[in-house]
Amino acid sequence: MSAASASIVNSSVFILTGLPGLEQYYPWFAVPFSCIYAVVFLGNCLVLHVIRTEPSLHQPMFYFLAMLAVTDLCMGLSTVHTVLGVLWGLSREVSLDACFAQTYFIHGLSLTESGVLLAMAFDRFTAICNPLRYTSILPNSRVTRLMVSILMRSALSILPVIIRLRFFHYCRPHLLSHAFCLHQNLLRLACSDVRFNSVYALALVICTLLLDAVLILVSYVFILHAVLAIASPTERLKSLQTCVSHLCAVLVFYIPIIGLTMVHRFGQHLSPLVHVLMGNVYILFPPLMNPVVYSVKTQQIRSRMEKWFSLKRW
């Protein structure tokens, strides 16, 4: 082992990777990445502001949307310092404890987003299949309990693997394959017995992300069945249009996760650049696209923003 490698192994920090082989172009990549993060923060803050200031949006569907926007904001905040720090040449190092904390927030927020999307699917199912009982099934008290349960599930279920990361021995070079810390990346650097983390993480994905996806699919089967039973084509189309933005958000969330999982599991032969790009898509694509999707596809938010900007212009 070289002296440089030995120092990386024995250090108390992890070394982050930006875009392998493109280090000389980092300043050129730093500008668009900074713009993406700016759009993430501004877009989600704008959605939250519209929901807060518009009384007609104070209903379960938009409470869940506000929680989704907060989750996306937190995802951006949890990675912006390391991603832009690498690209702007400020720092490539992250301490072990900071790396474990970032891992906790990234994976915990992913579980939160999955739970919110499931809650939104239940909201659409209730609104279309049981419209007369909508307010009794989803009063504000029940919406609050759903939100708290989503947060508790995410915060507590991920803790065991994160705590065990702190006690692993990392004898391999502390060189991460992304500009942020991911659980599966850290396991590759550990020389301790990682079987519990591997099995627990797989079980957690099956019991949360996969189960949520299946339940979302089932809810849309019932929604489609209810919509097809509507006699009027106009009413049928109107009912389906209320689900378009949520369906887009589901695809925006799950497609990058599936892609990143496939790359990590079966893409060892691929270029490191592919791993890095898929990791960045997983982190940035949902927070970037969700405000755009809901601003364009949700009539209440779109009309409120149009009114707001027209007043600002005059």
Disulfide bonds with the S-S distance in Angstrom:
Cys99-Cys181 1.98
Cys171-Cys191 1.36
